[in-house]
Amino acid sequence: MLHVRVISPAAHTDDVLRIADASPAVVNVLRVPGAALSPRGDLVEFDVAREAANDVLDELSALGLRDVGGITVEQLDVSLSAAADAAETRAPGEGDDAVVWAELSARTSADARLTWAFLAFLTLATQIAAIGALLDQPVLIVGAMVLGPEFGPVAAMCLGLLRREGRVVLPAARSLLIGFAVAIATTLLCALVGRGLGWVEPGMLASRPLTDFIIHPDKWSFIVALLAGVAGILSLTAGKSSVLVGVFISVTTVPAAGNAAIAIALGHGGEVAVSFVQLGVNLAGMLISGTLTLLAQRTLWSRFGKVAVVRGTRGHGIDRSPR
């Protein structure tokens, strides 16, 4: 279940209640007249089954509440309510299969922002990957994969491509480009310092049987990237964060960036090119499969997951009179 809190001007409150009353997936409706102080208005709260949230949120947004009030959506981990159980039964499909587009848009937008935290995590992950390549330590490579935050912008680009919204795709692509540029440049600088101190030598990249998979882009790399893109999008839309960790471990974007930096510092020109190819293959695979997964979810849900609701035939018995 999702909990929806609406700040509504008094003139719009009846419309908000009508929308809530008309959906069979909405329960526990609450109205507090005049409770909102900034912006001023009424407070309306209710719970809605995740599977039916999109229609309700779309109708609320159509009232213009984003400009004159506010709509907040929260995930309910536990709801001990027979009415809520009945609402989930009436709603079409399963909650884990439903994509709440407003939620996905907000989450990917936040994850795709070019922040100091994003740059720091990506740079740290790239440096760990570079050390893993130098020492031929797959554990460090896996750790770098988990730490890397690059799937956030990738997911935002997938959503932007699906909706054909350049204003979403371009900032996310910018975050990826600048993020990897900063991470590689910082790692390169550290590698050059290490080489000057005698800690890093060209021969360290000569033989590394345990980690050389990060510089062998082939059809299998692309296939894994495709599968990872599907799993990543499904984990975001279903709220399965533990699955997303598995996505991070499966693709070698960050290790390829780390290897490129260390290869530049040690003069291994051939590895530099192949590292960037590996990075591109992984990003392209995730973008393609992620976008197609969202397209499939939108198409399948619109055809098989919706149930037509006859407006006004079912009521919650809401008392709309001010208390």
Secondary structure as the mmCIF struct_conf table of DSSP 4:
data_model
#
loop_
_struct_conf.conf_type_id
_struct_conf.id
_struct_conf.beg_label_comp_id
_struct_conf.beg_label_asym_id
_struct_conf.beg_label_seq_id
_struct_conf.end_label_comp_id
_struct_conf.end_label_asym_id
_struct_conf.end_label_seq_id
STRN STRN1 LEU A 2 SER A 8
HELX_RH_AL_P HELX_RH_AL_P1 ALA A 10 ALA A 22
TURN_TY1_P TURN_TY1_P1 PRO A 24 ALA A 25
STRN STRN2 VAL A 26 LEU A 37
TURN_TY1_P TURN_TY1_P2 SER A 38 PRO A 39
STRN STRN3 ARG A 40 VAL A 48
HELX_RH_3T_P HELX_RH_3T_P1 ARG A 50 ALA A 52
HELX_RH_AL_P HELX_RH_AL_P2 ALA A 53 ALA A 62
TURN_TY1_P TURN_TY1_P3 LEU A 63 GLY A 64
HELX_RH_AL_P HELX_RH_AL_P3 LEU A 65 VAL A 68
BEND BEND1 GLY A 69 GLY A 69
STRN STRN4 GLY A 70 GLN A 75
BEND BEND2 ASP A 77 ASP A 77
HELX_RH_AL_P HELX_RH_AL_P4 ALA A 82 ARG A 90
BEND BEND3 ALA A 91 GLY A 93
HELX_RH_3T_P HELX_RH_3T_P2 GLY A 95 ASP A 97
HELX_RH_AL_P HELX_RH_AL_P5 TRP A 101 ASP A 111
TURN_TY1_P TURN_TY1_P4 ALA A 112 ALA A 112
BEND BEND4 ARG A 113 ARG A 113
HELX_RH_AL_P HELX_RH_AL_P6 TRP A 116 LEU A 135
TURN_TY1_P TURN_TY1_P5 ASP A 136 ASP A 136
HELX_RH_AL_P HELX_RH_AL_P7 PRO A 138 LEU A 147
TURN_TY1_P TURN_TY1_P6 GLU A 150 GLU A 150
HELX_RH_AL_P HELX_RH_AL_P8 PHE A 151 ARG A 163
TURN_TY1_P TURN_TY1_P7 ARG A 164 ARG A 164
HELX_RH_AL_P HELX_RH_AL_P9 GLY A 166 GLY A 196
TURN_TY1_P TURN_TY1_P8 LEU A 197 GLY A 198
BEND BEND5 TRP A 199 TRP A 199
HELX_RH_3T_P HELX_RH_3T_P3 PRO A 202 LEU A 205
TURN_TY1_P TURN_TY1_P9 ALA A 206 ALA A 206
TURN_TY1_P TURN_TY1_P10 PRO A 209 THR A 211
HELX_RH_3T_P HELX_RH_3T_P4 ASP A 212 ILE A 215
BEND BEND6 ASP A 218 ASP A 218
HELX_RH_AL_P HELX_RH_AL_P10 LYS A 219 ALA A 238
TURN_TY1_P TURN_TY1_P11 GLY A 239 GLY A 239
HELX_RH_AL_P HELX_RH_AL_P11 SER A 241 SER A 250
HELX_RH_AL_P HELX_RH_AL_P12 THR A 253 LEU A 266
TURN_TY1_P TURN_TY1_P12 GLY A 267 GLY A 267
HELX_RH_AL_P HELX_RH_AL_P13 GLY A 269 LEU A 300
HELX_RH_PI_P HELX_RH_PI_P1 TRP A 301 GLY A 305
TURN_TY1_P TURN_TY1_P13 ARG A 311 GLY A 312
BEND BEND7 THR A 313 ARG A 314
BEND BEND8 SER A 321 SER A 321
#
